[in-house]
Amino acid sequence: MFERFAKDARLAVVSAQEEARSLGHGRIGAAHLVLGLLAEDRGPAARALAEHGADLAALRDTVRRTAADGAAGAGAASRPRRGLFGRLARGAGHIPFTRPAKRSLEESLRVALDRGDTAISGGHVLLGVLRAGDPGALRALTDAGVAPADLRGTTERLLGEAA
């Protein structure tokens, strides 16, 4: 599936991993995917999030709180890996995806196929997150003042313009 990812989607997934690591989360949740899309600041997903007033710092704070509450996806806030002498192991190893994040990525493929698109862009990933309906990701968006239904419409419009 990842061979179909366009550059912006690949960068967003890498950014999601970096966001999870920087927040001390042991797993990449669907909300981290949204952070990764916003952090990349390019493509239809980032433009749609920006149009709806999504702010990276505010969204990051919301994800930190929802992960602490257990709503960012099962296991998102599990303990990070520790290195020698108890220090956090920077860049140490792969951070796995939570089940909701995996489902979001699978849905992004379905969105692309439904639209007849050959590549999966960041816009498809965002629509995949919205379609998967992970409560943690939706709560993070809502708490940041972004209405998921409106975001879906804007993202679909911007994907259509990009085609």
N, C-alpha and C positions, 0 to 999 in steps of 0.2 A: 504494500500500500504506500509506503513512504517514497517509493520511486516516482509516484505520481505527484508528489508535493512540489509546488512552485517555490521559488526562492523565498518569497515572503512568508510562506507557511513553514518552511524549514527553519528560517530564522526565528519565527515566533515560538516554535517548539523548543529550540535551543534557549531562547529567552525565558520560556516557562520553567525550564530546568534551572536556570540561573536564579530566577525569582524564588523558586521553592528552596533552593540551597541558601540564598541570602536571608530568607525568612526562618531558616532552621527547620524546615519541614522535610521529613524523610521520604515523602512521596509527592509526585506531581499530580495535583488535582485539576478538575475542570476550571476552577477559578484561576489557577496559575496559567492555564492556556489563555484566558482572557487577558491577564497581566502581560503575557508574552506578546500577544497581538497588539496591545496598546503601546508597549515599550518599543516595538519595532517601528512605529510611527510612519508606516507606508502601507499602501494597498487599501482595498475597499474596507477591510475590517477596522483598521486604525482610523480611517476617515469617518466611518459610521460611528465608532465610539466617540470620536472627537465632536462630531455633529450633535451628539446627545449629551455633551458636556462631561464625558468621562475624563477624570483626572487620574494620572498614574499614581501619584502619591496617596490620594484619597482612597483609590481602589485597593492599593497595597495595604493600607491600614485596615480596610474592611476585610480583606482576605486574611490578614493576620488575626483579627478578632474572630472571624467565623471559623477559622481552623482551630483556634483555641476552644471554641464552643463545640467543635466536632462537626460543624456543618459544611466544611470546605470539601468534603468527600472523605469517605472512610479511609483512615490512616494517613491523611495528609499531614497531620501534625506529629506523626511519630518521631521518635528521637533521631536526630541526625547521627551519622556515623562519626565516631571519635577516632582520632589518630593517637600517636605516641603521646604519653603523658596527659591524656584526656582532652587534648586540643581537638577542635573540629578539623576533620580531614578535608582540606580545601580541594575542591575538584576531584575528591576521592570517589572514584567509581560512578557507576550508573545510578541514577535515581529512578526508581520504577514509577509507572503511572498507576493511579488509583483506578478502580473499575469504572467510575463515572468518566474519568478522563479518556480511558480507552474507548468507552462507548461514544464519547463526543468525537473522537477521531474517526471511528467507524462511520458515524453519522455524517461526517464531513465528506467521506467518500460517496455515501449515498446521495447527498445533496448534489455533488458534482455530476454523478451519473444521471440523476433525475433531470438536471439542467442540460445534459448533453455536453458538458465540459470535459475536456481531456485531462486537465491538470487540476489539482486541488490547491486553491489559493488561501490566503488568510481569511478571506470572506467566507469561503466554504467551511473553514475551521470554526469561525464564529457562529455560522448557521448550524453547524454540527453541535456545538455547545448548547445553543438555544433549543435545538430539536431534542437533544438527549434529556434536557430538563433537570440537570443536577441541581438539587435545592441549594447547595452551597454557592455555586456559581450564580444562580439566579438571585439569591439573597445578596451576594456581593454587588451585583449590578444594581439591584433595587435600592440597597442602602447607599449606593453612590449616586442615586438620583436618576438612574437610567431605567426606562421602562422596556423590559425585554420584548414585548410585542412591537413597540415602535422601532426598536433597534433591528428587529428581524426585517421589517419592511424597508428600512433605510439600507440595510446591507444588501438585500435582494435588488433594490434599485441600483445601487452602486456597482454590484456585480454585473448587472445588465448593461450599464454604461461602459464598463471596462471590456466587455466582450466585443 
